[in-house]
């Protein structure tokens, strides 16, 4: 799988950190990068919903 899209949830001692990265290669100019990092409390129902949404996404591989 490519690294063009990454969604990472990491647990720290006090909260969860969520990182979303989108990379789009541009042949003549290199690469465009969008990154967002959020920190906060995530509860069980939200995590289950996220997991279900990602599992339901069409996969090309």
mmCIF file as Biopython writes it, N, C-alpha, C and O atoms, coordinates in Angstrom:
data_model
#
loop_
_atom_site.group_PDB
_atom_site.id
_atom_site.type_symbol
_atom_site.label_atom_id
_atom_site.label_alt_id
_atom_site.label_comp_id
_atom_site.label_asym_id
_atom_site.label_entity_id
_atom_site.label_seq_id
_atom_site.pdbx_PDB_ins_code
_atom_site.Cartn_x
_atom_site.Cartn_y
_atom_site.Cartn_z
_atom_site.occupancy
_atom_site.B_iso_or_equiv
_atom_site.auth_seq_id
_atom_site.auth_asym_id
_atom_site.pdbx_PDB_model_num
ATOM 1   N N  . UNK A ? 1  ? 0.841   -1.177 0.000   1.0 0.0 1  A 1 
ATOM 2   C CA . UNK A ? 1  ? 0.000   0.000  0.000   1.0 0.0 1  A 1 
ATOM 3   C C  . UNK A ? 1  ? 0.886   1.239  0.000   1.0 0.0 1  A 1 
ATOM 4   O O  . UNK A ? 1  ? 1.926   1.268  0.658   1.0 0.0 1  A 1 
ATOM 5   N N  . UNK A ? 2  ? 0.479   2.238  -0.723  1.0 0.0 2  A 1 
ATOM 6   C CA . UNK A ? 2  ? 1.285   3.449  -0.796  1.0 0.0 2  A 1 
ATOM 7   C C  . UNK A ? 2  ? 1.146   4.264  0.476   1.0 0.0 2  A 1 
ATOM 8   O O  . UNK A ? 2  ? 0.278   4.002  1.309   1.0 0.0 2  A 1 
ATOM 9   N N  . UNK A ? 3  ? 2.003   5.243  0.611   1.0 0.0 3  A 1 
ATOM 10  C CA . UNK A ? 3  ? 1.971   6.161  1.752   1.0 0.0 3  A 1 
ATOM 11  C C  . UNK A ? 3  ? 1.284   7.467  1.365   1.0 0.0 3  A 1 
ATOM 12  O O  . UNK A ? 3  ? 1.478   8.481  2.036   1.0 0.0 3  A 1 
ATOM 13  N N  . UNK A ? 4  ? 0.478   7.465  0.287   1.0 0.0 4  A 1 
ATOM 14  C CA . UNK A ? 4  ? -0.189  8.688  -0.149  1.0 0.0 4  A 1 
ATOM 15  C C  . UNK A ? 4  ? -1.268  9.129  0.821   1.0 0.0 4  A 1 
ATOM 16  O O  . UNK A ? 4  ? -1.589  10.317 0.870   1.0 0.0 4  A 1 
ATOM 17  N N  . UNK A ? 5  ? -1.838  8.218  1.592   1.0 0.0 5  A 1 
ATOM 18  C CA . UNK A ? 5  ? -2.834  8.569  2.590   1.0 0.0 5  A 1 
ATOM 19  C C  . UNK A ? 5  ? -2.536  7.773  3.855   1.0 0.0 5  A 1 
ATOM 20  O O  . UNK A ? 5  ? -2.412  6.549  3.812   1.0 0.0 5  A 1 
ATOM 21  N N  . UNK A ? 6  ? -2.422  8.472  4.978   1.0 0.0 6  A 1 
ATOM 22  C CA . UNK A ? 6  ? -2.177  7.818  6.261   1.0 0.0 6  A 1 
ATOM 23  C C  . UNK A ? 6  ? -3.133  8.380  7.289   1.0 0.0 6  A 1 
ATOM 24  O O  . UNK A ? 6  ? -3.322  9.593  7.381   1.0 0.0 6  A 1 
ATOM 25  N N  . UNK A ? 7  ? -3.733  7.497  8.060   1.0 0.0 7  A 1 
ATOM 26  C CA . UNK A ? 7  ? -4.599  7.874  9.171   1.0 0.0 7  A 1 
ATOM 27  C C  . UNK A ? 7  ? -4.113  7.070  10.368  1.0 0.0 7  A 1 
ATOM 28  O O  . UNK A ? 7  ? -4.217  5.844  10.373  1.0 0.0 7  A 1 
ATOM 29  N N  . UNK A ? 8  ? -3.586  7.745  11.375  1.0 0.0 8  A 1 
ATOM 30  C CA . UNK A ? 8  ? -2.963  7.075  12.516  1.0 0.0 8  A 1 
ATOM 31  C C  . UNK A ? 8  ? -3.606  7.573  13.800  1.0 0.0 8  A 1 
ATOM 32  O O  . UNK A ? 8  ? -3.769  8.776  14.000  1.0 0.0 8  A 1 
ATOM 33  N N  . UNK A ? 9  ? -3.972  6.632  14.673  1.0 0.0 9  A 1 
ATOM 34  C CA . UNK A ? 9  ? -4.447  6.977  16.012  1.0 0.0 9  A 1 
ATOM 35  C C  . UNK A ? 9  ? -3.472  6.348  16.992  1.0 0.0 9  A 1 
ATOM 36  O O  . UNK A ? 9  ? -3.282  5.131  16.991  1.0 0.0 9  A 1 
ATOM 37  N N  . UNK A ? 10 ? -2.852  7.178  17.831  1.0 0.0 10 A 1 
ATOM 38  C CA . UNK A ? 10 ? -1.893  6.698  18.827  1.0 0.0 10 A 1 
ATOM 39  C C  . UNK A ? 10 ? -2.370  7.097  20.219  1.0 0.0 10 A 1 
ATOM 40  O O  . UNK A ? 10 ? -2.829  8.217  20.439  1.0 0.0 10 A 1 
ATOM 41  N N  . UNK A ? 11 ? -2.253  6.171  21.140  1.0 0.0 11 A 1 
ATOM 42  C CA . UNK A ? 11 ? -2.635  6.462  22.513  1.0 0.0 11 A 1 
ATOM 43  C C  . UNK A ? 11 ? -1.415  6.952  23.282  1.0 0.0 11 A 1 
ATOM 44  O O  . UNK A ? 11 ? -0.355  6.327  23.244  1.0 0.0 11 A 1 
ATOM 45  N N  . UNK A ? 12 ? -1.571  8.073  23.980  1.0 0.0 12 A 1 
ATOM 46  C CA . UNK A ? 12 ? -0.520  8.565  24.864  1.0 0.0 12 A 1 
ATOM 47  C C  . UNK A ? 12 ? -0.974  8.292  26.300  1.0 0.0 12 A 1 
ATOM 48  O O  . UNK A ? 12 ? -2.014  7.670  26.513  1.0 0.0 12 A 1 
ATOM 49  N N  . UNK A ? 13 ? -0.220  8.741  27.256  1.0 0.0 13 A 1 
ATOM 50  C CA . UNK A ? 13 ? -0.568  8.506  28.657  1.0 0.0 13 A 1 
ATOM 51  C C  . UNK A ? 13 ? -1.864  9.213  29.053  1.0 0.0 13 A 1 
ATOM 52  O O  . UNK A ? 13 ? -2.568  8.749  29.950  1.0 0.0 13 A 1 
ATOM 53  N N  . UNK A ? 14 ? -2.188  10.330 28.397  1.0 0.0 14 A 1 
ATOM 54  C CA . UNK A ? 14 ? -3.346  11.123 28.818  1.0 0.0 14 A 1 
ATOM 55  C C  . UNK A ? 14 ? -4.431  11.289 27.762  1.0 0.0 14 A 1 
ATOM 56  O O  . UNK A ? 14 ? -5.532  11.733 28.088  1.0 0.0 14 A 1 
ATOM 57  N N  . UNK A ? 15 ? -4.153  10.947 26.507  1.0 0.0 15 A 1 
ATOM 58  C CA . UNK A ? 15 ? -5.144  11.169 25.455  1.0 0.0 15 A 1 
ATOM 59  C C  . UNK A ? 15 ? -4.790  10.336 24.224  1.0 0.0 15 A 1 
ATOM 60  O O  . UNK A ? 15 ? -3.899  9.488  24.262  1.0 0.0 15 A 1 
ATOM 61  N N  . UNK A ? 16 ? -5.500  10.594 23.148  1.0 0.0 16 A 1 
ATOM 62  C CA . UNK A ? 16 ? -5.201  9.995  21.858  1.0 0.0 16 A 1 
ATOM 63  C C  . UNK A ? 16 ? -4.713  11.090 20.922  1.0 0.0 16 A 1 
ATOM 64  O O  . UNK A ? 16 ? -5.210  12.215 20.959  1.0 0.0 16 A 1 
ATOM 65  N N  . UNK A ? 17 ? -3.744  10.758 20.088  1.0 0.0 17 A 1 
ATOM 66  C CA . UNK A ? 17 ? -3.277  11.668 19.039  1.0 0.0 17 A 1 
ATOM 67  C C  . UNK A ? 17 ? -3.694  11.085 17.696  1.0 0.0 17 A 1 
ATOM 68  O O  . UNK A ? 17 ? -3.435  9.917  17.407  1.0 0.0 17 A 1 
ATOM 69  N N  . UNK A ? 18 ? -4.333  11.901 16.887  1.0 0.0 18 A 1 
ATOM 70  C CA . UNK A ? 18 ? -4.781  11.489 15.564  1.0 0.0 18 A 1 
ATOM 71  C C  . UNK A ? 18 ? -3.999  12.277 14.522  1.0 0.0 18 A 1 
ATOM 72  O O  . UNK A ? 18 ? -3.935  13.505 14.580  1.0 0.0 18 A 1 
ATOM 73  N N  . UNK A ? 19 ? -3.412  11.570 13.579  1.0 0.0 19 A 1 
ATOM 74  C CA . UNK A ? 19 ? -2.669  12.209 12.499  1.0 0.0 19 A 1 
ATOM 75  C C  . UNK A ? 19 ? -3.270  11.784 11.170  1.0 0.0 19 A 1 
ATOM 76  O O  . UNK A ? 19 ? -3.483  10.597 10.923  1.0 0.0 19 A 1 
ATOM 77  N N  . UNK A ? 20 ? -3.540  12.758 10.320  1.0 0.0 20 A 1 
ATOM 78  C CA . UNK A ? 20 ? -4.019  12.498 8.967   1.0 0.0 20 A 1 
ATOM 79  C C  . UNK A ? 20 ? -3.024  13.150 8.013   1.0 0.0 20 A 1 
ATOM 80  O O  . UNK A ? 20 ? -2.742  14.343 8.123   1.0 0.0 20 A 1 
ATOM 81  N N  . UNK A ? 21 ? -2.495  12.366 7.079   1.0 0.0 21 A 1 
ATOM 82  C CA . UNK A ? 21 ? -1.563  12.885 6.082   1.0 0.0 21 A 1 
ATOM 83  C C  . UNK A ? 21 ? -2.074  12.519 4.696   1.0 0.0 21 A 1 
ATOM 84  O O  . UNK A ? 21 ? -2.480  11.382 4.458   1.0 0.0 21 A 1 
ATOM 85  N N  . UNK A ? 22 ? -2.054  13.477 3.791   1.0 0.0 22 A 1 
ATOM 86  C CA . UNK A ? 22 ? -2.397  13.241 2.398   1.0 0.0 22 A 1 
ATOM 87  C C  . UNK A ? 22 ? -1.243  13.763 1.557   1.0 0.0 22 A 1 
ATOM 88  O O  . UNK A ? 22 ? -0.883  14.936 1.652   1.0 0.0 22 A 1 
ATOM 89  N N  . UNK A ? 23 ? -0.670  12.904 0.743   1.0 0.0 23 A 1 
ATOM 90  C CA . UNK A ? 23 ? 0.448   13.269 -0.136  1.0 0.0 23 A 1 
ATOM 91  C C  . UNK A ? 23 ? 0.013   13.070 -1.580  1.0 0.0 23 A 1 
ATOM 92  O O  . UNK A ? 23 ? -0.525  12.020 -1.932  1.0 0.0 23 A 1 
ATOM 93  N N  . UNK A ? 24 ? 0.239   14.057 -2.400  1.0 0.0 24 A 1 
ATOM 94  C CA . UNK A ? 24 ? -0.122  13.968 -3.814  1.0 0.0 24 A 1 
ATOM 95  C C  . UNK A ? 24 ? 1.096   14.305 -4.662  1.0 0.0 24 A 1 
ATOM 96  O O  . UNK A ? 24 ? 1.539   15.453 -4.694  1.0 0.0 24 A 1 
ATOM 97  N N  . UNK A ? 25 ? 1.640   13.293 -5.354  1.0 0.0 25 A 1 
ATOM 98  C CA . UNK A ? 25 ? 2.802   13.571 -6.198  1.0 0.0 25 A 1 
ATOM 99  C C  . UNK A ? 25 ? 2.426   14.446 -7.389  1.0 0.0 25 A 1 
ATOM 100 O O  . UNK A ? 25 ? 1.420   14.210 -8.058  1.0 0.0 25 A 1 
ATOM 101 N N  . UNK A ? 26 ? 3.241   15.449 -7.637  1.0 0.0 26 A 1 
ATOM 102 C CA . UNK A ? 26 ? 3.094   16.331 -8.800  1.0 0.0 26 A 1 
ATOM 103 C C  . UNK A ? 26 ? 4.368   16.151 -9.622  1.0 0.0 26 A 1 
ATOM 104 O O  . UNK A ? 26 ? 5.459   16.484 -9.158  1.0 0.0 26 A 1 
ATOM 105 N N  . UNK A ? 27 ? 4.234   15.634 -10.821 1.0 0.0 27 A 1 
ATOM 106 C CA . UNK A ? 27 ? 5.404   15.237 -11.614 1.0 0.0 27 A 1 
ATOM 107 C C  . UNK A ? 27 ? 6.374   16.393 -11.822 1.0 0.0 27 A 1 
ATOM 108 O O  . UNK A ? 27 ? 7.580   16.214 -11.652 1.0 0.0 27 A 1 
ATOM 109 N N  . UNK A ? 28 ? 5.883   17.564 -12.182 1.0 0.0 28 A 1 
ATOM 110 C CA . UNK A ? 28 ? 6.803   18.654 -12.526 1.0 0.0 28 A 1 
ATOM 111 C C  . UNK A ? 28 ? 7.275   19.457 -11.316 1.0 0.0 28 A 1 
ATOM 112 O O  . UNK A ? 28 ? 8.236   20.218 -11.427 1.0 0.0 28 A 1 
ATOM 113 N N  . UNK A ? 29 ? 6.613   19.304 -10.149 1.0 0.0 29 A 1 
ATOM 114 C CA . UNK A ? 29 ? 6.941   20.169 -9.024  1.0 0.0 29 A 1 
ATOM 115 C C  . UNK A ? 29 ? 7.233   19.434 -7.725  1.0 0.0 29 A 1 
ATOM 116 O O  . UNK A ? 29 ? 7.394   20.093 -6.698  1.0 0.0 29 A 1 
ATOM 117 N N  . UNK A ? 30 ? 7.308   18.148 -7.711  1.0 0.0 30 A 1 
ATOM 118 C CA . UNK A ? 30 ? 7.580   17.421 -6.476  1.0 0.0 30 A 1 
ATOM 119 C C  . UNK A ? 30 ? 6.325   16.847 -5.864  1.0 0.0 30 A 1 
ATOM 120 O O  . UNK A ? 30 ? 5.686   15.987 -6.471  1.0 0.0 30 A 1 
ATOM 121 N N  . UNK A ? 31 ? 5.950   17.301 -4.670  1.0 0.0 31 A 1 
ATOM 122 C CA . UNK A ? 31 ? 4.823   16.712 -3.976  1.0 0.0 31 A 1 
ATOM 123 C C  . UNK A ? 31 ? 4.100   17.761 -3.138  1.0 0.0 31 A 1 
ATOM 124 O O  . UNK A ? 31 ? 4.729   18.641 -2.549  1.0 0.0 31 A 1 
ATOM 125 N N  . UNK A ? 32 ? 2.785   17.659 -3.092  1.0 0.0 32 A 1 
ATOM 126 C CA . UNK A ? 32 ? 1.969   18.497 -2.218  1.0 0.0 32 A 1 
ATOM 127 C C  . UNK A ? 32 ? 1.649   17.665 -0.982  1.0 0.0 32 A 1 
ATOM 128 O O  . UNK A ? 32 ? 1.304   16.489 -1.097  1.0 0.0 32 A 1 
ATOM 129 N N  . UNK A ? 33 ? 1.761   18.265 0.195   1.0 0.0 33 A 1 
ATOM 130 C CA . UNK A ? 33 ? 1.542   17.534 1.438   1.0 0.0 33 A 1 
ATOM 131 C C  . UNK A ? 33 ? 0.565   18.300 2.329   1.0 0.0 33 A 1 
ATOM 132 O O  . UNK A ? 33 ? 0.719   19.499 2.557   1.0 0.0 33 A 1 
ATOM 133 N N  . UNK A ? 34 ? -0.438  17.584 2.824   1.0 0.0 34 A 1 
ATOM 134 C CA . UNK A ? 34 ? -1.388  18.120 3.779   1.0 0.0 34 A 1 
ATOM 135 C C  . UNK A ? 34 ? -1.327  17.241 5.018   1.0 0.0 34 A 1 
ATOM 136 O O  . UNK A ? 34 ? -1.471  16.022 4.924   1.0 0.0 34 A 1 
ATOM 137 N N  . UNK A ? 35 ? -1.118  17.846 6.164   1.0 0.0 35 A 1 
ATOM 138 C CA . UNK A ? 35 ? -1.029  17.063 7.399   1.0 0.0 35 A 1 
ATOM 139 C C  . UNK A ? 35 ? -1.793  17.782 8.497   1.0 0.0 35 A 1 
ATOM 140 O O  . UNK A ? 35 ? -1.686  18.997 8.660   1.0 0.0 35 A 1 
ATOM 141 N N  . UNK A ? 36 ? -2.561  17.011 9.243   1.0 0.0 36 A 1 
ATOM 142 C CA . UNK A ? 36 ? -3.297  17.545 10.393  1.0 0.0 36 A 1 
ATOM 143 C C  . UNK A ? 36 ? -3.047  16.631 11.578  1.0 0.0 36 A 1 
ATOM 144 O O  . UNK A ? 36 ? -3.089  15.409 11.441  1.0 0.0 36 A 1 
ATOM 145 N N  . UNK A ? 37 ? -2.791  17.202 12.720  1.0 0.0 37 A 1 
ATOM 146 C CA . UNK A ? 37 ? -2.572  16.425 13.937  1.0 0.0 37 A 1 
ATOM 147 C C  . UNK A ? 37 ? -3.492  16.970 15.014  1.0 0.0 37 A 1 
ATOM 148 O O  . UNK A ? 37 ? -3.482  18.166 15.306  1.0 0.0 37 A 1 
ATOM 149 N N  . UNK A ? 38 ? -4.282  16.091 15.598  1.0 0.0 38 A 1 
ATOM 150 C CA . UNK A ? 38 ? -5.243  16.450 16.627  1.0 0.0 38 A 1 
ATOM 151 C C  . UNK A ? 38 ? -4.960  15.644 17.881  1.0 0.0 38 A 1 
ATOM 152 O O  . UNK A ? 38 ? -4.503  14.503 17.807  1.0 0.0 38 A 1 
ATOM 153 N N  . UNK A ? 39 ? -5.230  16.237 19.022  1.0 0.0 39 A 1 
ATOM 154 C CA . UNK A ? 39 ? -5.071  15.528 20.286  1.0 0.0 39 A 1 
ATOM 155 C C  . UNK A ? 39 ? -6.355  15.706 21.079  1.0 0.0 39 A 1 
ATOM 156 O O  . UNK A ? 39 ? -6.882  16.814 21.180  1.0 0.0 39 A 1 
ATOM 157 N N  . UNK A ? 40 ? -6.854  14.619 21.639  1.0 0.0 40 A 1 
ATOM 158 C CA . UNK A ? 40 ? -8.082  14.723 22.424  1.0 0.0 40 A 1 
ATOM 159 C C  . UNK A ? 40 ? -8.536  13.361 22.910  1.0 0.0 40 A 1 
ATOM 160 O O  . UNK A ? 40 ? -7.849  12.356 22.728  1.0 0.0 40 A 1 
ATOM 161 N N  . UNK A ? 41 ? -9.693  13.346 23.526  1.0 0.0 41 A 1 
ATOM 162 C CA . UNK A ? 41 ? -10.262 12.112 24.044  1.0 0.0 41 A 1 
ATOM 163 C C  . UNK A ? 41 ? -11.127 11.457 22.978  1.0 0.0 41 A 1 
ATOM 164 O O  . UNK A ? 41 ? -11.991 12.105 22.386  1.0 0.0 41 A 1 
ATOM 165 N N  . UNK A ? 42 ? -10.898 10.202 22.740  1.0 0.0 42 A 1 
ATOM 166 C CA . UNK A ? 42 ? -11.717 9.409  21.834  1.0 0.0 42 A 1 
ATOM 167 C C  . UNK A ? 42 ? -12.377 8.310  22.646  1.0 0.0 42 A 1 
ATOM 168 O O  . UNK A ? 42 ? -11.712 7.622  23.420  1.0 0.0 42 A 1 
ATOM 169 N N  . UNK A ? 43 ? -13.673 8.142  22.476  1.0 0.0 43 A 1 
ATOM 170 C CA . UNK A ? 43 ? -14.352 7.099  23.231  1.0 0.0 43 A 1 
ATOM 171 C C  . UNK A ? 43 ? -14.544 5.848  22.378  1.0 0.0 43 A 1 
ATOM 172 O O  . UNK A ? 43 ? -14.347 5.875  21.163  1.0 0.0 43 A 1 
ATOM 173 N N  . UNK A ? 44 ? -14.926 4.771  23.020  1.0 0.0 44 A 1 
ATOM 174 C CA . UNK A ? 44 ? -15.083 3.483  22.351  1.0 0.0 44 A 1 
ATOM 175 C C  . UNK A ? 44 ? -16.033 3.508  21.166  1.0 0.0 44 A 1 
ATOM 176 O O  . UNK A ? 44 ? -15.669 3.000  20.106  1.0 0.0 44 A 1 
ATOM 177 N N  . UNK A ? 45 ? -17.248 4.077  21.287  1.0 0.0 45 A 1 
ATOM 178 C CA . UNK A ? 45 ? -18.160 4.099  20.142  1.0 0.0 45 A 1 
ATOM 179 C C  . UNK A ? 45 ? -17.584 4.832  18.927  1.0 0.0 45 A 1 
ATOM 180 O O  . UNK A ? 45 ? -17.783 4.399  17.792  1.0 0.0 45 A 1 
ATOM 181 N N  . UNK A ? 46 ? -16.876 5.934  19.159  1.0 0.0 46 A 1 
ATOM 182 C CA . UNK A ? 46 ? -16.276 6.651  18.034  1.0 0.0 46 A 1 
ATOM 183 C C  . UNK A ? 46 ? -15.203 5.798  17.358  1.0 0.0 46 A 1 
ATOM 184 O O  . UNK A ? 46 ? -15.142 5.736  16.131  1.0 0.0 46 A 1 
ATOM 185 N N  . UNK A ? 47 ? -14.363 5.145  18.152  1.0 0.0 47 A 1 
ATOM 186 C CA . UNK A ? 47 ? -13.324 4.290  17.564  1.0 0.0 47 A 1 
ATOM 187 C C  . UNK A ? 47 ? -13.940 3.137  16.774  1.0 0.0 47 A 1 
ATOM 188 O O  . UNK A ? 47 ? -13.441 2.802  15.700  1.0 0.0 47 A 1 
ATOM 189 N N  . UNK A ? 48 ? -15.004 2.526  17.276  1.0 0.0 48 A 1 
ATOM 190 C CA . UNK A ? 48 ? -15.676 1.443  16.547  1.0 0.0 48 A 1 
ATOM 191 C C  . UNK A ? 48 ? -16.274 1.965  15.246  1.0 0.0 48 A 1 
ATOM 192 O O  . UNK A ? 48 ? -16.219 1.289  14.219  1.0 0.0 48 A 1 
ATOM 193 N N  . UNK A ? 49 ? -16.845 3.165  15.290  1.0 0.0 49 A 1 
ATOM 194 C CA . UNK A ? 49 ? -17.410 3.761  14.082  1.0 0.0 49 A 1 
ATOM 195 C C  . UNK A ? 49 ? -16.329 4.025  13.041  1.0 0.0 49 A 1 
ATOM 196 O O  . UNK A ? 49 ? -16.521 3.737  11.860  1.0 0.0 49 A 1 
ATOM 197 N N  . UNK A ? 50 ? -15.189 4.573  13.475  1.0 0.0 50 A 1 
ATOM 198 C CA . UNK A ? 50 ? -14.069 4.809  12.549  1.0 0.0 50 A 1 
ATOM 199 C C  . UNK A ? 50 ? -13.571 3.506  11.940  1.0 0.0 50 A 1 
ATOM 200 O O  . UNK A ? 50 ? -13.342 3.426  10.733  1.0 0.0 50 A 1 
ATOM 201 N N  . UNK A ? 51 ? -13.407 2.492  12.771  1.0 0.0 51 A 1 
ATOM 202 C CA . UNK A ? 51 ? -12.931 1.192  12.288  1.0 0.0 51 A 1 
ATOM 203 C C  . UNK A ? 51 ? -13.903 0.631  11.255  1.0 0.0 51 A 1 
ATOM 204 O O  . UNK A ? 51 ? -13.482 0.128  10.214  1.0 0.0 51 A 1 
ATOM 205 N N  . UNK A ? 52 ? -15.205 0.715  11.540  1.0 0.0 52 A 1 
ATOM 206 C CA . UNK A ? 52 ? -16.203 0.215  10.605  1.0 0.0 52 A 1 
ATOM 207 C C  . UNK A ? 52 ? -16.213 0.977  9.294   1.0 0.0 52 A 1 
ATOM 208 O O  . UNK A ? 52 ? -16.376 0.385  8.227   1.0 0.0 52 A 1 
ATOM 209 N N  . UNK A ? 53 ? -16.039 2.296  9.369   1.0 0.0 53 A 1 
ATOM 210 C CA . UNK A ? 53 ? -16.014 3.113  8.158   1.0 0.0 53 A 1 
ATOM 211 C C  . UNK A ? 53 ? -14.831 2.768  7.274   1.0 0.0 53 A 1 
ATOM 212 O O  . UNK A ? 53 ? -14.972 2.660  6.056   1.0 0.0 53 A 1 
ATOM 213 N N  . UNK A ? 54 ? -13.668 2.594  7.878   1.0 0.0 54 A 1 
ATOM 214 C CA . UNK A ? 54 ? -12.488 2.228  7.084   1.0 0.0 54 A 1 
ATOM 215 C C  . UNK A ? 54 ? -12.625 0.819  6.521   1.0 0.0 54 A 1 
ATOM 216 O O  . UNK A ? 54 ? -12.202 0.570  5.392   1.0 0.0 54 A 1 
ATOM 217 N N  . UNK A ? 55 ? -13.198 -0.096 7.271   1.0 0.0 55 A 1 
ATOM 218 C CA . UNK A ? 55 ? -13.379 -1.460 6.778   1.0 0.0 55 A 1 
ATOM 219 C C  . UNK A ? 55 ? -14.341 -1.488 5.598   1.0 0.0 55 A 1 
ATOM 220 O O  . UNK A ? 55 ? -14.203 -2.334 4.715   1.0 0.0 55 A 1 
ATOM 221 N N  . UNK A ? 56 ? -15.316 -0.576 5.566   1.0 0.0 56 A 1 
ATOM 222 C CA . UNK A ? 56 ? -16.322 -0.544 4.509   1.0 0.0 56 A 1 
ATOM 223 C C  . UNK A ? 56 ? -15.839 0.149  3.228   1.0 0.0 56 A 1 
ATOM 224 O O  . UNK A ? 56 ? -16.479 0.027  2.184   1.0 0.0 56 A 1 
ATOM 225 N N  . UNK A ? 57 ? -14.721 0.871  3.300   1.0 0.0 57 A 1 
ATOM 226 C CA . UNK A ? 57 ? -14.210 1.575  2.107   1.0 0.0 57 A 1 
ATOM 227 C C  . UNK A ? 57 ? -13.774 0.582  1.040   1.0 0.0 57 A 1 
ATOM 228 O O  . UNK A ? 57 ? -13.177 -0.448 1.355   1.0 0.0 57 A 1 
ATOM 229 N N  . UNK A ? 58 ? -14.070 0.885  -0.225  1.0 0.0 58 A 1 
ATOM 230 C CA . UNK A ? 58 ? -13.592 0.022  -1.310  1.0 0.0 58 A 1 
ATOM 231 C C  . UNK A ? 58 ? -12.070 -0.021 -1.320  1.0 0.0 58 A 1 
ATOM 232 O O  . UNK A ? 58 ? -11.410 0.996  -1.102  1.0 0.0 58 A 1 
ATOM 233 N N  . UNK A ? 59 ? -11.527 -1.181 -1.570  1.0 0.0 59 A 1 
ATOM 234 C CA . UNK A ? 59 ? -10.076 -1.352 -1.621  1.0 0.0 59 A 1 
ATOM 235 C C  . UNK A ? 59 ? -9.678  -1.770 -3.025  1.0 0.0 59 A 1 
ATOM 236 O O  . UNK A ? 59 ? -10.337 -2.602 -3.648  1.0 0.0 59 A 1 
ATOM 237 N N  . UNK A ? 60 ? -8.619  -1.199 -3.504  1.0 0.0 60 A 1 
ATOM 238 C CA . UNK A ? 60 ? -8.163  -1.508 -4.869  1.0 0.0 60 A 1 
ATOM 239 C C  . UNK A ? 60 ? -7.154  -2.651 -4.880  1.0 0.0 60 A 1 
ATOM 240 O O  . UNK A ? 60 ? -6.785  -3.118 -5.957  1.0 0.0 60 A 1 
ATOM 241 N N  . UNK A ? 61 ? -6.706  -3.105 -3.748  1.0 0.0 61 A 1 
ATOM 242 C CA . UNK A ? 61 ? -5.725  -4.184 -3.722  1.0 0.0 61 A 1 
ATOM 243 C C  . UNK A ? 61 ? -6.362  -5.505 -3.407  1.0 0.0 61 A 1 
ATOM 244 O O  . UNK A ? 61 ? -5.673  -6.524 -3.346  1.0 0.0 61 A 1 
#
